[in-house]
Amino acid sequence: MTPPRNSNAVRDIANVLHPYTDHRAHAQNGPLVIARGEGVKVWDDQGKEYIEAVAGLWCASLGFDSKRLAEAAYKQMLKLPFYHAFTAKSHEPLIDLSEMLIERSPCPMSKVFYANSGSEANDTAIKMIWYANNAMGRPNKKKIISRLKAYHGITIASGSLTGLPANHRMFDLPVSDRFIHVSTPHHYHGAHPGESEEAFATRLAEELEQVILREGPDTVAAFFAEPVMGAGGVMVPPATYFDKIQAVLKKYDVMFVADEVICGFGRTGNYWGSQTYNITPDIITCAKALSASFLPISAIIINDRVFQALADGSATIGTWGHGFTYSGHPVPAAVAVETLKIYDEIDITGHVRRTGPHLQKRLRERFADHPLVGEVRGVGLVGAIELVSDKASHKNFDPGLKIGPRLTKLGEAEGVILRGLANDTVAFSPPLIMTEAEIDEMVARTGRALDALAVQLRRESITVV
């Protein structure tokens, strides 16, 4: 007998390899099956409603329904369901989207290349940097610097940039010694006793310079950074950090790649995280909110210096030998064009500037003094709480206790979907359209889950100082 579609049997036997999952535990419990969405909420296949506190994967910027974006996709499917961007071919959505991205860039940019995900975008940026340096007669200038706890993707190259152990262990990454990681700019855990944010930033800039000198400035090609580190734990840069970092990069002619996959399109209160932190990148990578995540698309935006090097190289060998079948696919491109139009019409950055401070205030009011919370951090509509066993020493819980995952599970019981990260950090990155009332409800549901966790730990005699 075939079980009904929403039965636990279907959940248990589904042959799916789920990312970021403990598959032994999953085999016992099965996945949470999401059936539909509306606004900032989703419903599972049992009819239970949840506030989506992380917009899926930091990405459903306009929420989980939009007739307008669905119609944009449908109309494009009827008109031109596919064409490629190889060998000087193009189409209207690709041209329109490229012009819109160049117009909205945080600094003068020249050209746009398309891929399907943030990982592919960062992978492409690496290839562009290597190709450009070959074209500029600098064949040794190939090393790339990232940060510990950075997240730049999970392809072989972008996964090597990523600075998270779970993305390296058992995958044999980083793939070569061309990928170098410097310290995480997280004042809470990284600062010396009594060290100010600015002094901490100075020390990190000095560390970067020493790494460049150690490796040889003629070998270091680029520095990748998220304006706000996302999957690594929502780390907001310390004051003056990017000003000091950029001075070092300029001194040694090292390109800056701004990974705007999470921060782009309003998340921090400006259109780009680069604008929030006064970053002037050579290359910008973006994805996720580019199409409100209705369809997969990513973009690599480059300045003219990078483009001219690529053009010189392609003139020399006869081709820019890189591309994907779906680079600039007309349907995702049409949805992205419509998404950017919606952002303009609803003044998405203005909305985040109004609601972002409310989120930051409510997180601090509800959680800063909670016995399980060591730090509350964030900017705009992205934030996090980090759970610790000792508030004074900033000591985290034993990872084996799985405190963060326990909170996310309790959150589901309260009707809020949270994202657990390293160090028992729980992230908030809701749809950008979230209202203040919805923020209040999201924080309230999370608060009830955290209080329930505290009761559990007391019952289990787990020490919290």
Buried (B, 14 or more C-beta within 10 A) or exposed (E): EEEEEEEEEBBBEEEEEEEEEEEEEBEEEBEBEBEEBEBBBBBBBEEEEBBBBBBBBBBBBBBBBBEEBEEBBEEBEEEEEEBBBEEEEEBBBBEBBBEBBBEBBBBEBBBBBBBBBBBBBBBBBBBBBBBBBBBBEBEEBBBBBBBBBBBBBBBBBBBBBBBBEEBBEEEEBBBEEBBBBBBBBBBBBBBEEEBBBBBBBBBBBEEBBEBBEEBEEEBBBBBBBBBBBBBBBBBBBBBBBBBBBBEBBEEBEBBBBBBBBBBBBBBBBBBBBBBBBEBBBBBBBBBBBBBBBBBBBBBBBBBEEBBBBBBBBBEEEEEBEBBBEBBBBBBBBBBBBBBBBBBEEEEBBEBBBEBBBBBBEBBBEBBEEBBBBBBBBBBBBBBBBBBBBEBEEBEBBEEEBBBBBBBBBBBBEBBBBBBBBBBBBBBBBBBBBBBBEBBBBBBBBBBBBBBBBBEBBEEEEBEBE
